[in-house]
């Protein structure tokens, strides 16, 4: 007895020799989904847009100058500590306790001076930055206590470029900006490259907030 169900009249009959053509809708849908997923992943991995006037760090020559000055201070303190250890030798009342206190005091003083003159300038250099924008000149500085100074264009009267003998050795300069109606009549941006200080002065004098070339490497605000 044949128990197979009778074919439905509404269904299409596929013969063995007739090729079957599959619809490409599912493949296209998968391709579109893959493209959308790739687009979303690319949007997620792409960096966020940053401000065109990002903060500029001070040149590495500024750190070299600070450490050069710090090395001089360390040398002077070291000579003073040696003198302080040698002088008690000429006094008969100098005991072992006096020597111990003298050595401890010299080591403590030398450690503080080495930190302040050699390691602290690197942290200060990393935290110091500036930028010029439509708001004016913005300066960031400070290691333990952070300061953000904003000098509007309307407050600027004139600016000067100063350069000391040690700064000339490293081709650095200080830009002094004189302001009106503020607590500090002048603000100094120290240890810029000489050409950068001139470009920044010309930009501030002309009331612009763009410069021809980025003077230093940008840093994250």
C-alpha positions as CSV (number, residue, x, y, z in Angstrom):
1,X,0.0,0.0,0.0
2,X,1.3,3.4,-1.0
3,X,1.3,5.6,2.1
4,X,3.0,8.7,0.6
5,X,0.8,11.9,0.7
6,X,-0.5,13.2,-2.4
7,X,1.3,16.3,-3.8
8,X,-0.4,19.6,-3.2
9,X,-1.5,21.4,-6.3
10,X,-0.3,24.8,-5.0
11,X,3.3,23.5,-4.6
12,X,5.8,23.6,-7.4
13,X,7.3,20.3,-8.5
14,X,11.1,20.2,-9.1
15,X,12.3,17.6,-11.5
16,X,15.6,16.0,-11.2
17,X,17.0,17.5,-14.4
18,X,15.9,21.0,-13.7
19,X,18.5,23.3,-12.1
20,X,17.6,25.0,-8.9
21,X,18.3,28.8,-8.7
22,X,18.7,30.1,-5.2
23,X,17.8,33.7,-4.4
24,X,20.7,36.0,-3.7
25,X,18.7,38.0,-1.2
26,X,20.1,36.2,1.9
27,X,23.6,36.5,0.7
28,X,23.2,40.2,0.0
29,X,21.6,40.7,3.4
30,X,24.6,38.9,5.0
31,X,27.0,41.1,3.0
32,X,25.2,44.3,4.0
33,X,25.2,43.2,7.7
34,X,28.9,42.5,7.4
35,X,29.5,45.9,5.9
36,X,27.5,47.6,8.6
37,X,29.3,45.7,11.3
38,X,32.7,46.6,9.8
39,X,31.6,50.2,9.6
40,X,30.5,50.2,13.3
41,X,33.8,48.6,14.3
42,X,35.8,51.1,12.3
43,X,33.8,53.9,13.9
44,X,34.5,52.4,17.4
45,X,38.2,52.0,16.8
46,X,38.7,55.4,15.1
47,X,40.2,58.1,17.3
48,X,37.9,60.8,18.5
49,X,38.3,64.2,16.7
50,X,40.7,66.5,18.6
51,X,40.9,70.3,18.7
52,X,42.9,71.7,15.8
53,X,44.6,74.0,18.3
54,X,46.0,71.4,20.6
55,X,48.4,72.2,23.4
56,X,52.0,72.5,22.5
57,X,54.8,71.3,24.9
58,X,58.0,73.1,25.6
59,X,61.1,72.0,23.6
60,X,63.5,69.5,25.0
61,X,66.1,72.2,25.2
62,X,64.1,73.8,28.0
63,X,64.6,70.6,30.1
64,X,68.3,70.5,29.2
65,X,68.6,74.1,30.4
66,X,66.8,73.5,33.7
67,X,69.0,70.4,34.4
68,X,72.1,72.4,33.5
69,X,71.2,75.0,36.1
70,X,70.2,72.3,38.5
71,X,73.6,70.6,38.0
72,X,75.3,73.8,39.0
73,X,73.2,74.0,42.2
74,X,74.0,70.3,43.0
75,X,77.7,70.9,42.6
76,X,77.6,73.9,44.9
77,X,75.6,72.0,47.6
78,X,78.0,69.1,47.3
79,X,81.0,71.3,47.9
80,X,79.2,72.8,50.9
81,X,78.5,69.4,52.3
82,X,82.1,68.3,52.0
83,X,83.2,71.5,53.7
84,X,80.7,70.8,56.5
85,X,82.1,67.4,57.0
86,X,85.8,68.5,57.0
87,X,85.5,71.4,59.3
88,X,84.6,69.3,62.4
89,X,87.9,67.5,62.0
90,X,89.7,70.6,63.3
91,X,87.7,70.7,66.5
92,X,88.6,68.5,69.4
93,X,85.1,68.6,70.7
94,X,83.8,66.9,67.6
95,X,82.5,63.5,68.7
96,X,81.1,60.5,66.7
97,X,77.6,61.8,67.4
98,X,78.4,65.1,65.8
99,X,79.8,63.4,62.8
100,X,76.7,61.2,62.4
101,X,74.4,64.2,62.6
102,X,76.5,66.1,60.1
103,X,76.5,63.1,57.6
104,X,72.8,62.6,58.0
105,X,72.1,66.3,57.5
106,X,74.3,66.5,54.4
107,X,72.7,63.4,52.9
108,X,69.2,64.7,53.5
109,X,70.1,68.1,52.1
110,X,71.8,66.6,49.1
111,X,68.8,64.3,48.4
112,X,66.4,67.2,48.4
113,X,68.6,69.3,46.2
114,X,69.0,66.4,43.7
115,X,65.2,65.9,43.5
116,X,64.5,69.6,43.1
117,X,67.3,70.3,40.6
118,X,67.3,67.1,38.5
119,X,64.0,65.1,38.8
120,X,61.5,67.9,39.4
121,X,62.3,69.8,36.2
122,X,61.4,66.7,34.1
123,X,57.9,66.6,35.8
124,X,57.5,70.3,35.4
125,X,58.5,70.1,31.7
126,X,55.9,67.3,31.2
127,X,53.2,69.4,32.8
128,X,54.0,72.7,31.0
129,X,52.1,73.4,27.8
130,X,50.5,76.3,25.9
131,X,48.2,76.9,23.0
132,X,46.8,79.9,21.1
133,X,43.1,79.8,20.3
134,X,40.1,82.0,19.6
135,X,39.9,82.6,23.4
136,X,43.5,83.9,23.6
137,X,46.7,82.4,24.9
138,X,46.3,79.5,27.3
139,X,49.1,78.3,29.5
140,X,49.3,75.2,31.7
141,X,51.9,74.7,34.3
142,X,52.5,73.2,37.8
143,X,53.3,69.8,39.1
144,X,51.7,69.6,42.5
145,X,49.4,72.6,42.1
146,X,48.2,72.9,38.5
147,X,47.6,76.3,37.0
148,X,45.7,77.2,33.8
149,X,46.2,80.8,32.7
150,X,44.0,82.3,29.9
151,X,45.0,85.7,28.5
152,X,42.2,87.0,26.2
153,X,43.2,88.8,23.0
154,X,41.4,91.9,24.2
155,X,43.5,92.1,27.4
156,X,46.9,92.0,25.6
157,X,48.7,95.3,25.3
158,X,52.1,94.4,24.0
159,X,54.7,91.6,24.3
160,X,58.4,91.4,24.6
161,X,61.0,88.7,24.0
162,X,63.7,88.3,26.6
163,X,66.8,86.1,26.3
164,X,69.4,85.4,29.0
165,X,73.0,84.2,28.4
166,X,72.1,80.6,29.3
167,X,69.1,80.7,27.1
168,X,71.2,81.8,24.2
169,X,73.3,78.7,24.6
170,X,70.2,76.6,23.9
171,X,68.5,79.0,21.4
172,X,65.7,79.7,23.8
173,X,63.8,82.8,24.7
174,X,61.1,84.1,27.1
175,X,57.9,85.7,25.8
176,X,56.6,88.4,28.2
177,X,53.0,89.4,27.6
178,X,51.8,92.6,29.2
179,X,48.1,92.8,30.0
180,X,45.6,95.3,31.1
181,X,43.0,95.0,33.9
182,X,44.3,91.8,35.3
183,X,45.8,90.7,38.6
184,X,49.2,90.2,37.1
185,X,50.3,93.0,34.8
186,X,52.5,90.6,32.8
187,X,52.7,86.9,32.1
188,X,55.8,85.1,31.0
189,X,56.1,82.0,28.9
190,X,59.6,80.8,29.5
191,X,62.0,78.7,27.5
192,X,60.4,78.7,24.1
193,X,62.4,78.3,21.0
194,X,63.6,81.7,19.6
195,X,61.7,81.3,16.3
196,X,58.6,80.0,18.1
197,X,58.6,83.0,20.5
198,X,58.8,85.4,17.5
199,X,56.0,83.6,15.6
200,X,53.8,83.6,18.7
201,X,54.5,87.3,19.3
202,X,53.5,88.1,15.7
203,X,50.4,86.0,16.0
204,X,49.3,87.6,19.2
205,X,50.1,91.1,17.9
206,X,48.1,90.4,14.7
207,X,45.1,89.0,16.7
208,X,45.4,85.6,15.1
209,X,45.0,82.2,16.7
210,X,46.8,80.2,14.2
211,X,50.5,79.8,13.4
212,X,52.2,78.9,10.2
213,X,53.8,75.7,11.5
214,X,53.3,73.8,14.8
215,X,56.4,74.8,16.8
216,X,56.5,71.9,19.2
217,X,55.0,68.4,19.6
218,X,51.3,68.5,20.6
219,X,50.2,67.1,23.9
220,X,46.8,65.9,25.1
221,X,44.9,68.5,27.0
